[in-house]
Amino acid sequence: MSPLRARLAEVQLAVMLLTRLPAGRMAVAPAIGAAAWAFPVAGAVVGGIAALVLLASLALGVPASMAAGLTLLAGILATGGLHEDGLADCADGFGGGRDRARKLEIMRDSRIGSYGALALVLGLGLRWQGLTNVSAHGEFFAAMALISLSISSRAALPLALLWMPAARADGMGKSAAGTTPARAILALSLAAVAMAALIGPGAAAIILIAQAGVQLGFGW
């Protein structure tokens, strides 16, 4: 396989893994770790869909609060609720587990508990309110911020794969752990350049620094 076709296959795998959008079929899939650099590309696709829904809703005269709700719905449909499911699992495991083994057991359970439900309600509520407020101050900036956050949040995933060991020997994290520093740096570089173009270097730097701090704290 040529280098170009290999990179395109990695982008395709990233879209297949991080979204529920139709992305075709793959005869031979690359390793998840090899495709980690392309996670921001998948984020740009999801963010672009959400941004289009936001701009279209506001252009049609939908109130900002309802437009924000429709935008969140579009993002959730595009990802299949993947990230919301992960948030609920983490909240349940970290909140209810007494030790590492119990936390992992809870996070593997498909049922949702009190901590997970609270995390979803508060997480979606804060995102809804934040998007509503930003939209009221500038529709285009809100749309560009949506795309930027969608890109930057996925760009942080390769760092997590690189920094932290897989939680289990048989989970998806184990198969994704084969990424490299070069791929993680490429993902961050793509995110930084895209965000600087969309919302300006100052806002991009603030967002990336804030996200890095949160990720370091969560990883610890």
ChimeraX commands (.cxc) that place a marker at each C-alpha (Angstrom):
marker #1 position 0.00,0.00,0.00 radius 0.5
marker #1 position 1.34,3.43,-0.94 radius 0.5
marker #1 position 1.95,5.98,1.86 radius 0.5
marker #1 position -0.95,8.12,0.61 radius 0.5
marker #1 position -3.39,5.21,0.57 radius 0.5
marker #1 position -2.19,4.19,4.02 radius 0.5
marker #1 position -2.89,7.68,5.39 radius 0.5
marker #1 position -6.33,7.73,3.76 radius 0.5
marker #1 position -7.09,4.34,5.30 radius 0.5
marker #1 position -6.09,5.73,8.71 radius 0.5
marker #1 position -8.45,8.69,8.25 radius 0.5
marker #1 position -11.21,6.28,7.24 radius 0.5
marker #1 position -10.61,4.17,10.35 radius 0.5
marker #1 position -10.66,7.27,12.57 radius 0.5
marker #1 position -14.05,8.26,11.16 radius 0.5
marker #1 position -15.36,4.70,11.56 radius 0.5
marker #1 position -14.12,4.50,15.16 radius 0.5
marker #1 position -15.16,7.93,16.46 radius 0.5
marker #1 position -18.40,8.48,14.54 radius 0.5
marker #1 position -21.45,6.60,13.30 radius 0.5
marker #1 position -21.21,8.16,9.86 radius 0.5
marker #1 position -21.04,5.90,6.79 radius 0.5
marker #1 position -17.36,5.47,5.93 radius 0.5
marker #1 position -17.34,2.48,3.60 radius 0.5
marker #1 position -15.69,-0.87,4.18 radius 0.5
marker #1 position -12.09,-1.87,4.76 radius 0.5
marker #1 position -10.56,-5.11,3.54 radius 0.5
marker #1 position -7.56,-4.70,5.84 radius 0.5
marker #1 position -7.84,-2.14,8.61 radius 0.5
marker #1 position -4.77,-0.34,9.99 radius 0.5
marker #1 position -4.03,-0.50,13.71 radius 0.5
marker #1 position -5.97,1.95,15.86 radius 0.5
marker #1 position -2.73,3.38,17.21 radius 0.5
marker #1 position -1.54,4.09,13.67 radius 0.5
marker #1 position -4.73,6.04,12.94 radius 0.5
marker #1 position -4.52,8.13,16.13 radius 0.5
marker #1 position -3.04,11.13,14.31 radius 0.5
marker #1 position -6.26,11.33,12.25 radius 0.5
marker #1 position -8.59,11.60,15.26 radius 0.5
marker #1 position -8.75,15.43,14.85 radius 0.5
marker #1 position -9.91,14.90,11.26 radius 0.5
marker #1 position -12.86,12.88,12.54 radius 0.5
marker #1 position -13.46,15.64,15.08 radius 0.5
marker #1 position -13.56,18.22,12.30 radius 0.5
marker #1 position -16.26,16.19,10.53 radius 0.5
marker #1 position -18.42,15.96,13.67 radius 0.5
marker #1 position -17.84,19.60,14.53 radius 0.5
marker #1 position -18.67,20.65,10.98 radius 0.5
marker #1 position -22.01,18.83,11.10 radius 0.5
marker #1 position -22.86,20.44,14.44 radius 0.5
marker #1 position -21.81,23.89,13.21 radius 0.5
marker #1 position -23.99,23.59,10.10 radius 0.5
marker #1 position -27.00,22.65,12.22 radius 0.5
marker #1 position -26.36,25.62,14.52 radius 0.5
marker #1 position -26.02,28.13,11.67 radius 0.5
marker #1 position -29.03,26.73,9.79 radius 0.5
marker #1 position -31.21,26.77,12.92 radius 0.5
marker #1 position -30.30,30.35,13.78 radius 0.5
marker #1 position -30.76,31.46,10.17 radius 0.5
marker #1 position -34.28,30.01,10.23 radius 0.5
marker #1 position -35.11,32.06,13.31 radius 0.5
marker #1 position -34.95,29.24,15.86 radius 0.5
marker #1 position -34.25,30.69,19.33 radius 0.5
marker #1 position -30.64,30.35,20.46 radius 0.5
marker #1 position -31.50,27.91,23.27 radius 0.5
marker #1 position -33.40,25.56,20.95 radius 0.5
marker #1 position -30.71,25.90,18.27 radius 0.5
marker #1 position -28.11,24.88,20.85 radius 0.5
marker #1 position -30.17,21.82,21.77 radius 0.5
marker #1 position -30.53,20.79,18.14 radius 0.5
marker #1 position -26.80,21.27,17.66 radius 0.5
marker #1 position -25.96,19.01,20.59 radius 0.5
marker #1 position -28.42,16.44,19.24 radius 0.5
marker #1 position -26.71,16.52,15.84 radius 0.5
marker #1 position -23.31,15.90,17.44 radius 0.5
marker #1 position -24.65,13.04,19.55 radius 0.5
marker #1 position -26.26,11.42,16.53 radius 0.5
marker #1 position -23.04,11.78,14.53 radius 0.5
marker #1 position -21.01,10.00,17.22 radius 0.5
marker #1 position -23.68,7.58,18.40 radius 0.5
marker #1 position -23.40,9.02,21.91 radius 0.5
marker #1 position -19.91,7.50,22.15 radius 0.5
marker #1 position -18.43,10.22,24.34 radius 0.5
marker #1 position -21.51,10.61,26.53 radius 0.5
marker #1 position -21.44,6.87,27.16 radius 0.5
marker #1 position -17.78,7.10,28.13 radius 0.5
marker #1 position -18.45,10.04,30.46 radius 0.5
marker #1 position -21.20,8.13,32.25 radius 0.5
marker #1 position -19.02,5.02,32.58 radius 0.5
marker #1 position -16.12,7.02,34.03 radius 0.5
marker #1 position -18.34,8.88,36.49 radius 0.5
marker #1 position -19.90,5.65,37.72 radius 0.5
marker #1 position -16.54,3.89,38.00 radius 0.5
marker #1 position -14.66,6.71,39.68 radius 0.5
marker #1 position -17.58,7.61,41.94 radius 0.5
marker #1 position -18.69,4.15,43.02 radius 0.5
marker #1 position -15.55,2.01,42.87 radius 0.5
marker #1 position -13.61,1.35,46.06 radius 0.5
marker #1 position -10.47,0.17,44.30 radius 0.5
marker #1 position -9.06,-0.20,40.79 radius 0.5
marker #1 position -10.59,-3.61,40.13 radius 0.5
marker #1 position -14.05,-2.50,41.24 radius 0.5
marker #1 position -13.83,0.71,39.19 radius 0.5
marker #1 position -13.00,-1.28,36.06 radius 0.5
marker #1 position -15.83,-3.71,36.77 radius 0.5
marker #1 position -18.34,-0.86,37.10 radius 0.5
marker #1 position -17.10,0.86,33.94 radius 0.5
marker #1 position -17.54,-2.32,31.92 radius 0.5
marker #1 position -21.15,-2.70,33.15 radius 0.5
marker #1 position -23.58,-1.38,30.52 radius 0.5
marker #1 position -26.03,-0.15,33.16 radius 0.5
marker #1 position -25.91,3.48,34.24 radius 0.5
marker #1 position -25.77,4.51,37.89 radius 0.5
marker #1 position -26.41,7.69,39.84 radius 0.5
marker #1 position -22.97,9.18,39.19 radius 0.5
marker #1 position -23.25,8.52,35.47 radius 0.5
marker #1 position -26.73,10.02,35.25 radius 0.5
marker #1 position -25.62,13.13,37.13 radius 0.5
marker #1 position -22.56,13.51,34.92 radius 0.5
marker #1 position -24.70,13.33,31.76 radius 0.5
marker #1 position -27.29,15.80,33.03 radius 0.5
marker #1 position -24.69,18.31,34.24 radius 0.5
marker #1 position -22.37,17.82,31.25 radius 0.5
marker #1 position -25.08,18.26,28.64 radius 0.5
marker #1 position -26.67,21.09,30.61 radius 0.5
marker #1 position -23.44,23.05,30.85 radius 0.5
marker #1 position -22.67,22.50,27.16 radius 0.5
marker #1 position -26.20,23.57,26.25 radius 0.5
marker #1 position -26.00,26.76,28.29 radius 0.5
marker #1 position -22.49,27.56,27.12 radius 0.5
marker #1 position -23.42,27.16,23.46 radius 0.5
marker #1 position -26.56,29.24,23.95 radius 0.5
marker #1 position -24.59,32.09,25.50 radius 0.5
marker #1 position -21.83,32.01,22.88 radius 0.5
marker #1 position -24.37,31.91,20.05 radius 0.5
marker #1 position -26.05,35.03,21.40 radius 0.5
marker #1 position -22.76,36.92,21.06 radius 0.5
marker #1 position -21.87,35.77,17.56 radius 0.5
marker #1 position -23.28,32.97,15.40 radius 0.5
marker #1 position -20.21,32.52,13.21 radius 0.5
marker #1 position -17.77,32.50,16.13 radius 0.5
marker #1 position -19.95,29.96,17.94 radius 0.5
marker #1 position -19.88,27.70,14.87 radius 0.5
marker #1 position -16.11,28.01,14.51 radius 0.5
marker #1 position -15.67,27.37,18.24 radius 0.5
marker #1 position -17.75,24.19,17.91 radius 0.5
marker #1 position -15.48,22.88,15.19 radius 0.5
marker #1 position -12.37,23.90,17.12 radius 0.5
marker #1 position -13.44,22.15,20.32 radius 0.5
marker #1 position -14.43,19.05,18.39 radius 0.5
marker #1 position -10.97,18.97,16.79 radius 0.5
marker #1 position -8.96,19.72,19.93 radius 0.5
marker #1 position -10.78,17.21,22.13 radius 0.5
marker #1 position -9.99,14.38,19.69 radius 0.5
marker #1 position -6.41,15.60,19.32 radius 0.5
marker #1 position -5.89,14.94,23.03 radius 0.5
marker #1 position -6.72,11.24,22.67 radius 0.5
marker #1 position -3.35,10.18,21.17 radius 0.5
marker #1 position -1.58,11.80,24.13 radius 0.5
marker #1 position -3.70,9.77,26.54 radius 0.5
marker #1 position -2.95,6.59,24.60 radius 0.5
marker #1 position 0.74,7.43,24.69 radius 0.5
marker #1 position 0.96,8.52,28.29 radius 0.5
marker #1 position -1.26,6.02,30.12 radius 0.5
marker #1 position -1.10,2.23,29.97 radius 0.5
marker #1 position -4.14,0.26,28.85 radius 0.5
marker #1 position -6.54,-0.42,31.71 radius 0.5
marker #1 position -7.08,-4.01,30.63 radius 0.5
marker #1 position -5.19,-6.59,28.61 radius 0.5
marker #1 position -8.27,-7.43,26.52 radius 0.5
marker #1 position -9.94,-4.08,25.89 radius 0.5
marker #1 position -9.95,-1.68,22.95 radius 0.5
marker #1 position -7.43,0.47,24.77 radius 0.5
marker #1 position -4.87,-2.28,24.44 radius 0.5
marker #1 position -5.25,-2.41,20.66 radius 0.5
marker #1 position -5.06,1.40,20.50 radius 0.5
marker #1 position -1.94,1.69,22.65 radius 0.5
marker #1 position 0.47,1.29,19.74 radius 0.5
marker #1 position 0.63,4.96,18.84 radius 0.5
marker #1 position 3.90,6.92,18.78 radius 0.5
marker #1 position 5.07,10.37,19.95 radius 0.5
marker #1 position 5.27,11.46,16.29 radius 0.5
marker #1 position 1.59,10.63,15.72 radius 0.5
marker #1 position 0.56,12.40,18.93 radius 0.5
marker #1 position 2.56,15.50,17.96 radius 0.5
marker #1 position 1.03,15.44,14.48 radius 0.5
marker #1 position -2.48,15.29,15.94 radius 0.5
marker #1 position -1.76,18.26,18.21 radius 0.5
marker #1 position -0.15,20.20,15.38 radius 0.5
marker #1 position -3.14,19.65,13.11 radius 0.5
marker #1 position -5.44,20.80,15.90 radius 0.5
marker #1 position -3.38,23.89,16.72 radius 0.5
marker #1 position -3.18,25.02,13.09 radius 0.5
marker #1 position -6.88,24.43,12.44 radius 0.5
marker #1 position -7.96,26.17,15.63 radius 0.5
marker #1 position -5.69,29.17,15.01 radius 0.5
marker #1 position -7.26,29.55,11.58 radius 0.5
marker #1 position -10.82,29.19,12.88 radius 0.5
marker #1 position -10.83,31.24,16.10 radius 0.5
marker #1 position -7.42,32.93,16.22 radius 0.5
marker #1 position -4.16,31.91,17.89 radius 0.5
marker #1 position -4.99,33.53,21.25 radius 0.5
marker #1 position -8.27,31.70,21.79 radius 0.5
marker #1 position -6.75,28.49,20.42 radius 0.5
marker #1 position -3.86,28.67,22.90 radius 0.5
marker #1 position -6.21,29.25,25.84 radius 0.5
marker #1 position -8.39,26.28,24.90 radius 0.5
marker #1 position -5.45,23.93,24.34 radius 0.5
marker #1 position -3.79,24.91,27.64 radius 0.5
marker #1 position -7.06,24.46,29.54 radius 0.5
marker #1 position -7.69,21.08,27.95 radius 0.5
marker #1 position -4.12,19.97,28.66 radius 0.5
marker #1 position -4.56,20.86,32.33 radius 0.5
marker #1 position -7.81,18.94,32.58 radius 0.5
marker #1 position -6.34,15.91,30.83 radius 0.5
marker #1 position -3.26,15.87,33.06 radius 0.5
marker #1 position -5.44,16.03,36.15 radius 0.5
marker #1 position -7.76,13.29,34.92 radius 0.5
marker #1 position -4.85,11.10,33.89 radius 0.5
marker #1 position -3.23,11.48,37.28 radius 0.5
marker link #1:1,2 radius 0.2
marker link #1:2,3 radius 0.2
marker link #1:3,4 radius 0.2
marker link #1:4,5 radius 0.2
marker link #1:5,6 radius 0.2
marker link #1:6,7 radius 0.2
marker link #1:7,8 radius 0.2
marker link #1:8,9 radius 0.2
marker link #1:9,10 radius 0.2
marker link #1:10,11 radius 0.2
marker link #1:11,12 radius 0.2
marker link #1:12,13 radius 0.2
marker link #1:13,14 radius 0.2
marker link #1:14,15 radius 0.2
marker link #1:15,16 radius 0.2
marker link #1:16,17 radius 0.2
marker link #1:17,18 radius 0.2
marker link #1:18,19 radius 0.2
marker link #1:19,20 radius 0.2
marker link #1:20,21 radius 0.2
marker link #1:21,22 radius 0.2
marker link #1:22,23 radius 0.2
marker link #1:23,24 radius 0.2
marker link #1:24,25 radius 0.2
marker link #1:25,26 radius 0.2
marker link #1:26,27 radius 0.2
marker link #1:27,28 radius 0.2
marker link #1:28,29 radius 0.2
marker link #1:29,30 radius 0.2
marker link #1:30,31 radius 0.2
marker link #1:31,32 radius 0.2
marker link #1:32,33 radius 0.2
marker link #1:33,34 radius 0.2
marker link #1:34,35 radius 0.2
marker link #1:35,36 radius 0.2
marker link #1:36,37 radius 0.2
marker link #1:37,38 radius 0.2
marker link #1:38,39 radius 0.2
marker link #1:39,40 radius 0.2
marker link #1:40,41 radius 0.2
marker link #1:41,42 radius 0.2
marker link #1:42,43 radius 0.2
marker link #1:43,44 radius 0.2
marker link #1:44,45 radius 0.2
marker link #1:45,46 radius 0.2
marker link #1:46,47 radius 0.2
marker link #1:47,48 radius 0.2
marker link #1:48,49 radius 0.2
marker link #1:49,50 radius 0.2
marker link #1:50,51 radius 0.2
marker link #1:51,52 radius 0.2
marker link #1:52,53 radius 0.2
marker link #1:53,54 radius 0.2
marker link #1:54,55 radius 0.2
marker link #1:55,56 radius 0.2
marker link #1:56,57 radius 0.2
marker link #1:57,58 radius 0.2
marker link #1:58,59 radius 0.2
marker link #1:59,60 radius 0.2
marker link #1:60,61 radius 0.2
marker link #1:61,62 radius 0.2
marker link #1:62,63 radius 0.2
marker link #1:63,64 radius 0.2
marker link #1:64,65 radius 0.2
marker link #1:65,66 radius 0.2
marker link #1:66,67 radius 0.2
marker link #1:67,68 radius 0.2
marker link #1:68,69 radius 0.2
marker link #1:69,70 radius 0.2
marker link #1:70,71 radius 0.2
marker link #1:71,72 radius 0.2
marker link #1:72,73 radius 0.2
marker link #1:73,74 radius 0.2
marker link #1:74,75 radius 0.2
marker link #1:75,76 radius 0.2
marker link #1:76,77 radius 0.2
marker link #1:77,78 radius 0.2
marker link #1:78,79 radius 0.2
marker link #1:79,80 radius 0.2
marker link #1:80,81 radius 0.2
marker link #1:81,82 radius 0.2
marker link #1:82,83 radius 0.2
marker link #1:83,84 radius 0.2
marker link #1:84,85 radius 0.2
marker link #1:85,86 radius 0.2
marker link #1:86,87 radius 0.2
marker link #1:87,88 radius 0.2
marker link #1:88,89 radius 0.2
marker link #1:89,90 radius 0.2
marker link #1:90,91 radius 0.2
marker link #1:91,92 radius 0.2
marker link #1:92,93 radius 0.2
marker link #1:93,94 radius 0.2
marker link #1:94,95 radius 0.2
marker link #1:95,96 radius 0.2
marker link #1:96,97 radius 0.2
marker link #1:97,98 radius 0.2
marker link #1:98,99 radius 0.2
marker link #1:99,100 radius 0.2
marker link #1:100,101 radius 0.2
marker link #1:101,102 radius 0.2
marker link #1:102,103 radius 0.2
marker link #1:103,104 radius 0.2
marker link #1:104,105 radius 0.2
marker link #1:105,106 radius 0.2
marker link #1:106,107 radius 0.2
marker link #1:107,108 radius 0.2
marker link #1:108,109 radius 0.2
marker link #1:109,110 radius 0.2
marker link #1:110,111 radius 0.2
marker link #1:111,112 radius 0.2
marker link #1:112,113 radius 0.2
marker link #1:113,114 radius 0.2
marker link #1:114,115 radius 0.2
marker link #1:115,116 radius 0.2
marker link #1:116,117 radius 0.2
marker link #1:117,118 radius 0.2
marker link #1:118,119 radius 0.2
marker link #1:119,120 radius 0.2
marker link #1:120,121 radius 0.2
marker link #1:121,122 radius 0.2
marker link #1:122,123 radius 0.2
marker link #1:123,124 radius 0.2
marker link #1:124,125 radius 0.2
marker link #1:125,126 radius 0.2
marker link #1:126,127 radius 0.2
marker link #1:127,128 radius 0.2
marker link #1:128,129 radius 0.2
marker link #1:129,130 radius 0.2
marker link #1:130,131 radius 0.2
marker link #1:131,132 radius 0.2
marker link #1:132,133 radius 0.2
marker link #1:133,134 radius 0.2
marker link #1:134,135 radius 0.2
marker link #1:135,136 radius 0.2
marker link #1:136,137 radius 0.2
marker link #1:137,138 radius 0.2
marker link #1:138,139 radius 0.2
marker link #1:139,140 radius 0.2
marker link #1:140,141 radius 0.2
marker link #1:141,142 radius 0.2
marker link #1:142,143 radius 0.2
marker link #1:143,144 radius 0.2
marker link #1:144,145 radius 0.2
marker link #1:145,146 radius 0.2
marker link #1:146,147 radius 0.2
marker link #1:147,148 radius 0.2
marker link #1:148,149 radius 0.2
marker link #1:149,150 radius 0.2
marker link #1:150,151 radius 0.2
marker link #1:151,152 radius 0.2
marker link #1:152,153 radius 0.2
marker link #1:153,154 radius 0.2
marker link #1:154,155 radius 0.2
marker link #1:155,156 radius 0.2
marker link #1:156,157 radius 0.2
marker link #1:157,158 radius 0.2
marker link #1:158,159 radius 0.2
marker link #1:159,160 radius 0.2
marker link #1:160,161 radius 0.2
marker link #1:161,162 radius 0.2
marker link #1:162,163 radius 0.2
marker link #1:163,164 radius 0.2
marker link #1:164,165 radius 0.2
marker link #1:165,166 radius 0.2
marker link #1:166,167 radius 0.2
marker link #1:167,168 radius 0.2
marker link #1:168,169 radius 0.2
marker link #1:169,170 radius 0.2
marker link #1:170,171 radius 0.2
marker link #1:171,172 radius 0.2
marker link #1:172,173 radius 0.2
marker link #1:173,174 radius 0.2
marker link #1:174,175 radius 0.2
marker link #1:175,176 radius 0.2
marker link #1:176,177 radius 0.2
marker link #1:177,178 radius 0.2
marker link #1:178,179 radius 0.2
marker link #1:179,180 radius 0.2
marker link #1:180,181 radius 0.2
marker link #1:181,182 radius 0.2
marker link #1:182,183 radius 0.2
marker link #1:183,184 radius 0.2
marker link #1:184,185 radius 0.2
marker link #1:185,186 radius 0.2
marker link #1:186,187 radius 0.2
marker link #1:187,188 radius 0.2
marker link #1:188,189 radius 0.2
marker link #1:189,190 radius 0.2
marker link #1:190,191 radius 0.2
marker link #1:191,192 radius 0.2
marker link #1:192,193 radius 0.2
marker link #1:193,194 radius 0.2
marker link #1:194,195 radius 0.2
marker link #1:195,196 radius 0.2
marker link #1:196,197 radius 0.2
marker link #1:197,198 radius 0.2
marker link #1:198,199 radius 0.2
marker link #1:199,200 radius 0.2
marker link #1:200,201 radius 0.2
marker link #1:201,202 radius 0.2
marker link #1:202,203 radius 0.2
marker link #1:203,204 radius 0.2
marker link #1:204,205 radius 0.2
marker link #1:205,206 radius 0.2
marker link #1:206,207 radius 0.2
marker link #1:207,208 radius 0.2
marker link #1:208,209 radius 0.2
marker link #1:209,210 radius 0.2
marker link #1:210,211 radius 0.2
marker link #1:211,212 radius 0.2
marker link #1:212,213 radius 0.2
marker link #1:213,214 radius 0.2
marker link #1:214,215 radius 0.2
marker link #1:215,216 radius 0.2
marker link #1:216,217 radius 0.2
marker link #1:217,218 radius 0.2
marker link #1:218,219 radius 0.2
marker link #1:219,220 radius 0.2
view
